Amino acid sequence: MLAAVSTAMPPKGTHRDESPVRDRGDACPGALRLHAADDGRLARLRLPGGLLTARQAEVVADAAELLGDGHLDLTSRGNVQLRGLAESCAAPLAARLHAAGLLPSERHERARNIVASPLAGEDELPFADVRLWVRELDALVCASDRAADLSGRFLFALDDGRGDVATLGADVTLLAEPGAGSAVLLVGPGRLRVRAADAPRAALLAAEAFRTAAAGSGAWRVHELPGDGAARLAAVLRDALGAGGVRAEHVPDPYAPPRGGPPALGTVRAPGGERAAVCVQPPLGRLTAAQWRLLAGAGDGLRVTPWRSLVVPGLTPTAADVLLGRAAAAGLVTSADSPWTRVGACTGRPGCAKSLADVRADAAAAAAGPRARLPVYFSGCARRCGHPRGPHLDKVATGDGTYATTTVTDAAPSTGPGPDPGPDPAPARRHPRRDPGTPDTPGTPDTPDTPTTTTVTR
């Protein structure tokens, strides 16, 4: 969710000609800053790398049941949201998170936006175990005074070399290279090769360099830097790396990073066949505390992915097969063949005051209807909270019972005549018009910066 921005998002890798103009400061919710939604207070729990021990996962489930509405919402940055909280819940929630090690620094809790390859260490593909990078970078962020001032929307991505989270448009990305001895640091259009041992430190220095380059500009994210911001950031970063003792070299063109995707639903076999992991997805990214506990108690904790799915690592192949069957019986999505993998939605009514439709009900109708050629995402308003990257049908509620539909590709969306994207998956149901209110209200997922026009530009 964004404050009003005067310009639409530029294509990835470009920068604005003018500074963004916002009518207020960053109101991104957190574990301490609860947001007032129509269904109660909302808390967003940052989970660096999406990593949770079994004990931490149990604490989160307890908080959802005892303090919230008994559900957990997975976000597009591998975090978790609790909804339906009472106004008085901030202190008891913080106490629970502190005790579980999930709130190491109150000053930095909204800056701990770190996504990481969710299958790291669970198969034979990666070049580095980025779980180690996650822990080191998180500790560095929490120890940095400058990092405390990062926007709640600033994002780090730590990719183990398969190219999954490197495609998510993070502000600072680390991409492991073959041999596990080096990594590419991606910051805006810049590419630098650093030693793998220096990678987390280089990522922090890049974030701190952004704070310097963005001073006075109003930019919360790297792509928002105005004018010559990319050049300024590159110069500041070069000096910061040198001062920090991090050796870096420019990565020349041509450079083609790997492009992977989300972990496949089902069972993932580890090398040697003695270990396995399970990946499942709750419909529309929302699950009950009971469903969460079913997964959390089965293996070595949980991993929340940026694709609103959950990975259970540390299983035997037999235990993985058993868990997969139990998860399916509990209503979780366990196969890519499920129609739920083709639809998504923001919170919508009745939880969000700005929504013009009950988008989750309409998304459920789409899942039960004809299969569209592209994935479909339903948004209750033009903010498009949590919209996916990549090709999809972008459906935005208009307030008169219909949806404005845009076909979005990797390069740019098309709102005019073009190839038929397939059957319209669900007509909008008629909803009474209501005043969406003035406070900005976050949707279920994390909210990357999105334009306020009907067309999404990638």
Buried (B, 14 or more C-beta within 10 A) or exposed (E): BBBEBEBBBBEBEEBBEEBBEBEEEBBBBBBBBBBEBBBBBBBBBBBBBBBBBBEBBBBBBBBBBEBBBBBBBBBBBBBBBBBBBEEEBBEBBBEBBEEBEBBBBBEBBBBBBBBBBBBBBBBEBBBBBBBBBBBBBBBBBBEBEBBBBBBBBBBBBBBBBBBBBBBBBBBBBBBBBEEBEBBBBBBBBBBBBBBBEBBBBBBBBBBBBBBBBBEEBBBBBBBBBBEEBBBBBBBBBBEBBEEEEBEBEEBEEEEEBBEBEBBEBBBBBBEEEEBBBBBBBBBBBBBBBEBBBBBBBBBBBBBBBBBBBBBBBBBEBEBBBBBBEBBBEBEBBBBEEBBBBBBBBBBBBEBBBBBBBBBBBBBBBBBEBEEBBBBBBBBBBBBBBBBBBEBBBBBBBBBEBBBBBBBBEEEEBBEEEEEEBEEBBBEBEEBEEEEBEEEBBBBBBBBBBBBBEBBBBB
